[in-house]
Amino acid sequence: MSPCESAELDAGPGGICVVDLGGGAVMRGEYVELVPYERIVFIFGWDTTSTPPP
């Protein structure tokens, strides 16, 4: 497994989550709920690319 190219995380309700896995695979999402040491809830999807995510 290779590391991600870059990540931008703003962990908190309404915060963004963008993870670039390289090769055009980019995951984008938003944090919905954060309960320290208990739960992280977020929604995400993949940017449209010509290749599927790894």
N, C-alpha and C positions, 0 to 999 in steps of 0.2 A: 504494500500500500504506500502510495506516495503522499507527501504532505500537500496541503493546499497552497495555491499561489499567493492568495491574500484573503483577508477576512475583515469585514467591518461589522462590529456588533455593538448595539446600544441596548443592553439588557434591561428592559423595563417596559411596562405596558405601553404599546404604541411605538416602541423602538424598532429599528430595522435590524435585519440580519442579512448580510450579503457575503457569500463565500464563493470565491473563484477557485475552482478545482483544476484549472489549466485545461488546455485543449478545447476551449470554448464552452465548457460546462460551468455555468454560474447558477447557484441557488440563491433565490431572493425570498425574504419572508418578513414577517412582523411578529413581534412578541405580543401575546394576548394577556398572559398572566405570569407573574413571577412571585413565588413564595419561597424565600430563602431557606435552603437546606431541605425543601420538601418537593417543590414542583416547578417546572418550567413548561409553559404552554405557548407554542408558536405555530403559525401557519406558514407554509412555504410552497414554492413551485420552482420550475427550472426555466431559465431563459431559453427561447427558441434557438436551437442550433441545428446543424445538419447531422450531428452525431449525438447519440444518446449519452447521458451522464454515466460515469464509471460505476 
